Amino acid sequence: MEGRSVRAASTGAPGVGAGGPGGGAPAVGGPAAGGPVTGGPAAGAPATGSPGGGTGSSPRHAARRRVDREPPDMHPNTPHKRRIIVSGFPSYAQAHDLLEAFRRFGNVRVDKLCAWACVLSFPDAREAAAAAAAGARRPHVYGHVLSVRPYSPAALQLLRPPPPAAPKRDFPMSKQKGVIIDPKKLELTGDFHCQLDKILSAVRLTQENVKTLSQLYTDLESALQVQWPGCKAVPFGSITTGLGIKTSDADCFINIPGQYRVPNGNYVNKAKRVLMQHPDTFAEILAIPRANTPIVKFFHIPTSTNCDVTFKTPLGAQNSRLVAFLLHSDPRLLPMAVLIKYWAKVHDLSGTGKLTNYALTLMIVFYLQQLPIALLPSVEWLQAAGGAAYLVDGWDTGFRADSALPPTANTSSIAELLGGFFEYYAKFNFDDLVICPYFGTPVKKELFKDTAKMPNEFQRYKTNVLNNYALPLRYQTAFCVQDPFEQCHNVASTITNRLAGDLKCYFIFAADAYEKDKLNGCQNFLPIILQEKPKLLRGKSHPEYRVNLFPRLLNTIMESEWKVVVRDLVKDIFENLFKIKLTLLEETVNPETKKEKEKYSACLNKAIWKRKSFSKLYSIVDMTFVERQAKITEEIITADKHDLGIQFLLILTFCNDPKSAVVAVRLVTGDVHVFRDFGKFFMSSWQTWFTQMLKQFLISHCRSDTIDDSIELDNNDIGMESDYDDEDTLNSKSESPEHEPVKNNTKTVETVSGEAVSSTKIETQANHADECMTNKNEKLNNTTETLTENAETLPVNSNLPTSDAATLIKSADALIRAININGSPTSEVSELTVACAQK
């Protein structure tokens, strides 16, 4: 997709051809002409569920059959000792058949009846035990001898048949369409311009191709108007900007009329059902409803084109409009941009999970704003030059597009512009700078550390972030490319450190090729950069999975003890929730970077990540998060008879400036594929679990709902796997909220033996409160003086002198004011005061 899939398209962008569906598309109020009528059985289909089905079984086949969906437990709070599990009955058995079979043991009740098992309960545990121990006189139903066993959730889970294998999504048409032409098949001979023409004619969409695609938008709009009358299909992305190549997907935003829009509307699944009614037009339909931007993917048969459809926001319409306006302002720009896009596609540098086409396009635009004689103006200049603001989702997306840009004195050839692109990014400081097309100049990342102190040029960004309309820009990533309109969005945030390193190698390789060949008229430049690859920097890889704890979470922990809290919570999660014992191996401190690293050995014996079925069982049980997760792990350990025997390291790395922490697991010995499954579970669940455990330590000015929102946003871009050989896990310049590993080649030189022993929570909190007391305001002093006077009323069996008790009372009061968000009731203050004094 070109740009973000959330983005809508621009109807006024050049290169749209017919411009999508016209206003004359008929409004369809019912099923498409000739389409199948749904809602009942197809004509001629055999009736199902009739007694004479030919199975030769009992006449009870005529009875109501249980659906495949598992029914709920009608009495989940019944004690386990009063329950039994019955299995082995025929599929047509009814509840009253089972009741009749067990009536001789007592007054029996059906709590849950599934296709594979039934849960029965008795008023007395002795009756249940008698039924479970029936022995040779086991009950039977319709000649089937029943199996009876005592009840437990794990035992019931073991009887569950394995789910049917999900059909493999094999989309041959979509795959064939996405295959890029191999540059080695192109005869790249002649001079640079001759080679360029051959490449563009082989890979670029022609104007006729673009016009043909208008049928796709017309068909899509007509089909969806059955569900949402009056909806409009708005194309956007590379096809509308002129950057379309023959493997490009069509991107479309469906503008649904306001009367049909509802919060959290499940538009993509509804659209999928509608499109499936037109199998001659739409094929290989796939709905992705749980993505950050829900989309429907399909293959349009008449035009042989893949299409991604979104319903979320029209921001992309303005993005496509801006890109099209800029790249059409000079005839040299589109050929250069298409060539760079083809280069990235050939080397597998762009696409899903890599550098998006939209991010690459913004990098091209930004480079053209930097030349000694710039070819393109900044977006800020375009907005200041005239035209009313056009707000979309709180961002100004208006710009001057009614006339051509002022003429430029830049006379560089396409070859010079292309070579300059690689030279510019081969030297660009991605670690410290943000690519900012809005200003047309690089911006230091450190500028985004404090939103309130940012210059007035970022006024709209400041307003949206400070008023919680948007989350801050995620600038501490390998690449940071700021969207010129939605300025809180880093469109390159999905680039991993490894991919960033690969991109830099390719930039340097292409820049060197240009430098060597530019005096030769760049005759060999294109064959080299398209057909040859640089030697990538690769070390011996070790399967390792890392999570960089969100700085916004770490900042909620009291300053003096944050490492103690993080260490204790990590141990709690592994030892109490994962049921994995940790053994401290070493602690090291780097005197230069002040990083602290702790390594623990651990053994993974059970597949604790297979929690889905048990999570459903315990979702209705009244338990805390910690109790539920610990119980689920225990059930898995009990049910799973296979030992994995995987040895791994747990590595904790702390950095004080900036405050950051990384939790990593690294395989030592064992099955790599099994460890990968554990690593994916670890990376996908860690931030949520850590936050649940951390809530008790939140400082008073931190709202938990804000933290939850931050986590949800950050999790959308979390990658699933990283394999690196380096051991240091924190970049001293980084406080990135992502888990991606950050390399640091500084070696640790000092080793501290022995396990760190953390103080108890009450002592740690009291110590911190003592440090805060000197800075308390007059109101707090008055409160603590009142508590001091009440010290004389404490129990006489306290072993502490009155002065020490008073100090602890003050500490307790300061502590409560520091960590409690909403303030503590008087009763809680008194309880903690007495507890501290007795301590």
N, C-alpha and C positions, 0 to 999 in steps of 0.2 A: 504494500500500500504506500502511496505517497503521503507522507505526513502521518499524523495520528489518525487512527481509525475513528476517533470521536468526531473528526472534523467534517463539516458539511462542505458542499462544493459551491463554486461560484458560477452563477449562470451567465455572468458577463465576462468571463475570462476568455482570452483569445485561445483559439485552437479547439473549441468545443464542437466545432462543426455545426450540426443542426441544433445544438444547444439543448439537447435532452428532449424530453417529451413536451410537446407543444400544448398550448392551452386548449386545443381542440380534442384532447383525449377524452373519450366518452366516460362519463361517470357510471360505473357499473353498480347496479343495486342488488345483484344476485349472482349466482354462479356464472362463470364465463360461458359464452355460447359453446355448446358442444362439450363442455367439461363435465366430469362426473358429478352426479348429485350425491352429496354425502349426508350422513345422518341416519342411514339405515343399511341393511344388507344389500350387497350388489345384486343386480338382477341375475337370476339363475344360480346364485350361490346356494349350496346345500344347507339346509337347516341344521343347526347344531344343537346338541343338548337333548335330543329326542330319545325316548327309551330304546328304540330300535336301532341303536347306533352300530350294531354288528360286532360289539366287543365280546359277547358271550358271557357277560358278568351278571351279577345279581340285578333283579328289577330295580334295585335302589339307584341304578344309573339314572333313572328318571327323576330322582330327587334333586333338590338344589345343591349345586356344587360349590365348594368353598373357593374363593378367589385366591390367586397366588399371593396377593399382598398379605403380609403377616398381621393378624388381628392384635389388638392391644391386650395386655393383661388386665382383666376386669377387677382383680383384687390384689394389687401389687404389694400391699402391706401384710399379707398373710405370712405368718412365720414359716420358715422353710421346713421345720420339723413336722408340720401338719400337711405337707404337700408331697405328691408323688408325680413322676413323669411316666406317661404311658406312650408306647410306640408299637409299631407293628400292625396296626389296624388297617383295613382296606381304605382306599381313598373315598369310597362312597359312604363310609360310616358316619352316623350323625351323633350329636352330643348325647341324645337320650339312649343310644345304644351303649355308649361307654358308661353312662350313669347306671344302667341296668346291670352291666357286667360287674360293677364294684359295689352295688348296693348292699351286698351281704357283709361288707366290712364296716358299714356305718352310714351315716347321713352324708352323702358325698355331693360335691359341687364342682362344676366345670369352671375353672378360672381362665383357661386359655386353650383354644383348639386350633391347631395348625394342620397343614397337610401332612407333616412329618411327625408330629408329637402332640400330646394333650397334657395339660397340667390340671390335676385334680386335687382338691383340698378336702380335709375332714375336720370336724369340730375338735378332735382330740389327736394328739401326736401318736398315741398308741394305736389308734385305728389306721393311721397312715403307715406306721411301721409294719402292722400286720398285713396290709395290702402289698407292701413292697417285698415282704418275705413269704409270699404265697407259695413259692416252691413249685411242686408238681401240680398243685391245684390252681395254676395261673388262670385267670379269666381269659375268655376268648370271645371274639365277635365274628360272626359269619364264617366260622371255621378257622379263623386266623388267631393263633395263640399270641397273646399280648406280652410285650416286654415291659416290666415295671422296675423302676429304680427310685431311690430317694431323690428329692428335688435339690438342685443347685443351679444357678445361672450358667455355670460352666458346663454342667452335664447337658442342659438343654441346648446350649450352643453347639456341643459336639454332635448332636443329632441333626442339626440343620444341614440339609444337603448343600453342596457347593453351588454357588450361583452359576447360571449358564454363562459360558464364555461370551464376552462382548464381541459382537461381530467386528472384524477388522475393517477399519475405514480405509477402503482402497478406492481412491479417486483417480482412475487412470487418465481421464480427460484433463483434469486439473494439473496433474503431474506433467503430462506431455506439453501442455501449454506453458508451464513454468521453466522449461529447459532452454537455457540461453545458448546461442550459437557459439561454437568453439572458435576463438580467434585464429587458431591454426588452420582452420578451413578457409579462411579469407586470404586471398592472394594480395598480401600487403606489399606491393611493388610500386615503383615510381616515386614521385616526390611526396612530401607530407600531405599536400592538399588532395592528391590523387588517392592516397591511402585513406584519408579522412572521408572522402566521398564514398568509397567502397564500404567503409564501416557503417556510415549513416544509412546508406541504402539497404544494408543487410539487417540492421537492428531497429531502425526507427519506424514508428508508425507513420503512415502517409496520411494526408488530409482525407483521402477516401476512406481509409480505415477508421478514422475518427468519426466521420459522418455516418458510417455504417453502425457505429455503436449507439447512435440515437435510438435505434430499434430496441436495444437492451433497456434503456430507461423508460421507453414507452410501454414495453411489455411489463416491466416491474411495476410501474405506476398503475396500469390497468388492473393487474392482478390484486394489488394491495388495496385498491379502492373498494373492493368488496368488503373488506374488514373496516377500513377507515375512509368513508366517502370524502372526497375533496383533498386527500393527501397528495403531495407533490414529491416527485423524485428529483433531487438536486445533485447533479454530478460534481465531483471534486477530485483533487489529486493530480497525478502526473499527466493523465490524459487531457485534463483541462488546461494545464499549464504549458503544454507543448513539449514536455519531457517524456512523453510516452514512448516506450519501446515495445517490441512484439511480445515480450513476456509480462508486460504490465497488467496488473489487475485494474478493473474498473472500481471506483469508489463512489458510493452514493449515500447521501443523507436523505432520509424520508421525513419530510416536514408534515407532521400530523396536525390537523386542525385542533384548536384549543379545547373544543368540547369533548374530544376523544382522549385528551392527555390526562393521565392520572399519575399520582406519585407511585414510584416503583412499579410502573406498568410493565408487564412481561411481554414487551413488544416483539422480541426476537423469536420466542417460541410460537407466538401467534402468527408471525410472518412466515415461519417455517411451515406451519400447517397449511397456510394459504398457498404457498408456492408449491407444495407437494401435490396440490390438486391440478397442476399443470405439468405433467411429466414430459410432455413433448417440447416444453420451452425451458424448464429449469431442472437441472440434474445435480447430483452430488451435493445435496443441500445439507448444511451443517450449521446448527445454532450454537453459539457460545454465550450463554446468558450470564455466566458468573465472572466474566472478565471485567476489568475496570471500565472498559468501554464495551458493552455487549454488542455483538455483531452477528449477522447471518451471512454465511458464505455459500455461494452456489456457482454452478457452471451454466452459462447461458448458451444453449445449444445452437440457436440460429447464427450467432456471431462468434461462437467458439471462444468465449471470453470468461475468465473468472471475475467474480464481483464480490465485494464486501459491502454490506449494507449496515448502516448505523442509524440509531434513532435519538442519540443523546443530545448533541448540541450543534448549532450552526456556526461555531467559531471557524471551522475549516473552510467555509465558503469565503471568508475574508482572507484567510491565509493563502488559498489558491489564487485568489484575485490579485493579491500583492505579488506573489511569485511570478505570475503570468505577466503582470505589468512591467516588472523589473527586467525579466529576461527577454521580453520582446522590445525593449528600448534600444537595443543595439544588435545588428545582425550577427555579430561575432559570438554572442553569449550563448544562444541555444545550442549551436553545434558543440561548443566547448563543454557545456553542462551535460549534454547527452553522452558525450565521449567519457566524461568522468564517471557518470552513472554506470555505463557499460563496463568500465575498468573495475569499479567496485564489485559489480555483479560477477564478473569473470573470476575474480580472486576470492569470492565468497566472503566479502567484507561487509556486505549490506544484506538486509532482509530481516526476518523475524528473529528477535533476540540479538541482533547485531546493530550496525549503524543503519538507522532508518533512512529511506530515501529523502524524507523531509529534512532530517538533520543534515544530510549530505548537501542538499540544495541550499540550506541556510549557510553552510560553510562556504559554498561557492559564492553566494551573494556577499557574505562578509569579506571574503578575499577581494572581491571586485570593489569594495568600499575602501580598501587599504592601499591600493597601488599609489606609486608616487604621483600619478595623475589618476584620481579615482574615476571609474566608469559609472558607478552607481552612488546615489546619495543615501544618507541614513534615513531610516523610517521616521525618526524624529523630525527631520527636515521636511519629509513628505507631509506629515501631519500639521506642521507649523505653516506650510506654504499655502494652506487654504483648505476649505471643505469642513463641513460640520462634523462633530464627533458622532461616531456610530457605535453605540455601546452594545456589546454582546457578552452576557454573563459577567458584567461588571468591568469589562476591558474595552478600551477605545480601539476599535478596529477600522476607523475611518482614515482615509488618506487622499491626497490629491491625485486623481487618475484621469482628469478630464483633458489633459494635454500632454504632449511629449516632454521628456526631460530636456533640460538645457544641453546644447551640444558640448561634447567633450573634446579636449585636445589630445587625448590618448590615441596613439596610432599603432599600438602593438598588434601583431598578427595573432591568429588563433593559436599557433604553435607557441608563441611567446607567452600568451595568457595561460595556456595549459601548463607549460613548464614552470611559470611563475607560481601557479597554484600549488604545485608539489614543493617548490622551494620555500614558499611561505609557511606551509604547515610542517615541513621538515624541521624548521627552526622555531616553531611556535611553542611557547611555554604553557602547555596544557595543565601543569600542576598548579600554577598560581593565577591563571587568567581565565576569564569568561569570554566566550565568543558572543558578542552583543550586537546583532544587526540593528537594533533600535537606535543606538548611538553611532554605529558604524566605527567603533573603536574598541579595543580590548578593555575590559574592566577587571580590576583586581578582585579575586575571590573574597579577600578579607573584608571588602566593603559590605558584604552581605551578612557579616557576623552579627551586627547590631542594626536591625531594621529602623529603629527610631532615629539613628544618627546618619542615615543615608541622605545624600544630597537631594535637593528639591526636584531635580530632574527626574527622580524616581517617585514622584509624588503619588501617582496612581498605585504603584506597587506598594508603597508604604501604607496608603489608606486601606487597601484591600487586605494586607497582611495584619496590620495592627488592629483592624476591626474584625478579624477572624473570618473575613469573607474568602480568604485563600490562605493556604499554607505557604511558608517561606520557600524560596527557591532552593532546591537541593543542589548546592554548588560544589560540595565536597565529593565529587565523583571523578573518575578518570578523565572524562571529557565533560565540559559544561557548555552547552549551546543554548542560549536563552531565546525563547520564542519572542519575536518582536511585539506581538500583541498580548498574549497571555504570559506576562513577564514572570510569573511564578513557576513556569514550566520549563524544566531542563529537558529538551527533546533528545538529548544523548545520554540520559541517565542510565540506560540499560547496558551501556558499554562496560564490559568487565575490564579489569586490569590487564588480563592476558590479551584481549582483543585490542585494547589501547596500545599495548606494546607491538602487536602485529601491524596495526595501522601506521605507527611511527616508522617501523621498518620499511613498509611499502612506500611511505612518503619519501624517506631518505633514498631508497633505491631508485625511485622515479626521478627525484631531483638530480641524483648523480648521472643518470642516463641522459637527462636533458643537458646538463652541463657539458658532458663529453660530446654530445652530438649537435649542439646548437650552431656551431660554426660550420657544420656540414649540411645545414638547411633542415635539420631534424629528420633526415631521411630514414634513419634507423630507430628513431625515438619511439614511435608507436609499436612496432614489432617487439621491441625490448620490454616495454612496460606492460604489454598485453599478453605476451607469450612466455615471459620469463618471470621467475619469482625470486625474491630476496631470501637469504638464509635467515630464518627466524631464530630469535634467542630462545632456546629451550633447554631447561635443565632436566635432570632425572626427576620425573614426576612421582609424587607420593599422593595417594588418595587422601585428600584432606578437605574438610568442610568447616567454614568459618562464619561466625556471626559477629558483626561489629555492633555492640549494644548502642542503641540510639542515644546520642548525647542529650537529647531532651529528657530522657529517662534518668540518665546519670546525674543531671543537674538538679533533679528533685531530691537527691539524697544529701543529707547533712554533710558539709564539706570535710569535716575532720575524720569521718569514718566511712567514706563511700567505698573504699576498697574492701574493708571488712564486711560490709553489707553485701557487696557483689560476690565476694568469695563464699560467704555463708549461704547465699541463695543458690549459687551454682552447685554447691555441695548438696544442698537440700533437694534440688531437682534431680540430680543424678542418683543420690543414695536413697531418697525417700519416695520419689515419684517414678524414676526409671528403675529403681532397685538394683543399681550398679555400684558396687563398692569401689571407692577411690583410694589409691595409695600414693602419697606424696613421694616423688622421685628427687626433685631438685627445685631450688629457688635461685634465680640469678638476677642481678641488677647491673644494668649498663651505666657506668658513671658518666658517660657523655650525654646520652639521650635521656637518662633517668628512667628508663623503662624497666619495669619489673615483670619477670616471667616466672610462672609456676607450672611444673609439669607433673601430671598424675598418671599412673598406670591404671588400666581398667580392663575388665573382661565382659564382653557382650555374649550372653548365652541364649537369649530368647528373642524372638521377633517382636519386640515391644511396640513397634510402629503399626502393627496390624490391630488397630483399636476400634475400627468402625462399628463392628457388630456389638462389641461390648459397650461402646459408648451409647448405643441405642438402648441397651438394656438398663443402663444406669442413668439415663437422661431423665427418667421420671422419679428417681429416688432423691429424697431430700438430703443432699450432701453438699459440703463445701467443695470448691474446686479441687483443693488439695486431696481431700478424702476420696473424691470420685476418681481422680487420676491414679492415685495410689491403688485403689481397689481394682481398677481396670488392669493395671500392670500385674497385680497379683493373680487375677483371673487368667491372663495370658500365660503367665509362668506355670500355673497349674494345668492349663489345658494343653500347652505345647510340650510334647514329649521329646522334641529334637533339640539337642544342644548345638549351638553355632560355634562356640569356641573361638570367638574373634577377640584378639588382643589389640587394644588401641591406646593412644595417649590422649589425655585431656590437657589442653594448654590454655592457660589464662595469661593474658598480657595486659598490663596496666600502663597508662601514661598520664602524668599529672598536668602537663601543659602542651596541648589542650587536654582536658579531662576526657579520657576514652578508655574503653576496655573491649577486648576481643576474646571470644570463647571459641576454641577450635578443637576438633577431634581428628586424629590422624591414625590411619591404619598401621599396625605393626605386623601382625600376621593374621591370616584368615582369608575368606572368600571376598574378593574385591566387589563382586556384584551384590552380594548381601550387604556389605558395608556401605555400598552406594545407596541402597534403600534406606538404611539407618541414617545416612548423611542427609538425604532429602527430607526425611522426617524431622531430623534435628534442626535443619535450617528453616523449614516451613513453620515449625511450632515454637521455636525457642523464644522469640520476642514476645509472643502472647503469654506463654507460661511464665516467663521472667517478670512480665508486667503484673500478672496476677499475684505473684509472690512478693512483689515490690510495693504494693499499694499501701502497706502499713508504714512505709518509710517516707511517704510523700510529704513535702514541705507545704506550709500553709498557703503559699500563693500559687500552687500548682493545681489546676483543675484536672481531675482524672478523665473527664470526657474529652478534653483537649488532647491529652496524651493518647487516648484510644484512637482519636481521629488521625493523629500523626502516624501511629503504628499502621493503621489501615492503608494510608497513602503510601508509606514506605514499603509495605509488604507487596504492593502491586508490581513493584519493579524488582523484587528479590529474585536473583537467579537461583538455580537449583544445585550447581556443582562447580567446584573449582579445584584444580590439581596444580600445586606449586611445590617447588623444592625448598624455597627459602624458609627459614624458621622464624624470623621476626615478623610480627603480624601487624605492626602499627606504623604508620607513617607519622613522623613527628609533626608534620604540617597539617595532618588530616584529622578532622573530627566528623568524618563521613558517617551518616546514619545507615550506611549499607553494610552488609556482611562481606562484601567482596574483599579479598585479601589485598593488603597494601605492602609492597616490598620495602625492606630496609636491610641493607647489607652490613650494617654495623654489628660486630661480634660482641657477645657478652663476655666479660672478663672477670667478673667476681661471682663466686658461688657461695651461697649461704645455705648451710645444711640445717636439717630439722624442720618440723612442720610448724607453720604459723598457727598460733592459738588465739582465736578471737575471744574478746570479752563477752560477757552476757549482755543482752540487750539493755537491761535496766542500768547497768554500770556504764555502758557506752553512751546511752542517752543522757544520763546524769552528767557525765564528764563533758559532753558537748554543751549541755545547758549551762554548766559552770563557766565555760569559755564565753558564752553569749551574754552572761549576766552583766558584765562591765559596760556593755553597750545598750542596756535596756533604758527606755525612756522613763520619765517621771511617773507615768501612770503604772508601768510595770513595777517600779520600785515600791510604790504605795501598796500594790497587791501583794508583793512578796513580804513586805513588812507585816501586813495583816496575817499572812500565813505563819510568819515567825512567831507572832504573839500567840498563835494557836498551838505552837509546839508544846507548850506546857500541858496541854490537854491530851497528849499522846499516851499510850499505855505505859505504865511504870516499868514493865519488864523489858523496855528497850535497852540494849547494851550500849547505845551511843550517847555521848554527852549531848547536852541540849544544843550547844553551838553547832556540833556536827549535824544533828537532826535538822536544825534550822537551815543549814547549808543545803542539805538534800531536799528540804521542802522548797527552797528557792529554785533549785535545779529542776525539780519536778514541774513547778509552775512554768518556768521558762521553756521546758521541754514541750509541755502541752501547747503553749502558745506558738511554738516553732513548727510543730509537725501536724497539728490538727487543723484541718481545712476550715471547718465550721465552728470551731471552739468546743470545749468540753463542758458538759453539765457540771453543776456544783458537786453532785454525788461522785462523779468520776474523779474530780480534783481531790476530794477528800480521800477516796480509796487509794489513789496513787501516793498522796501525801503520807498516809499511814504506812503504806507498803515501803516507801523509801526510809521512813524513820525506823521501822522494824528491821530493815535491812542493815 
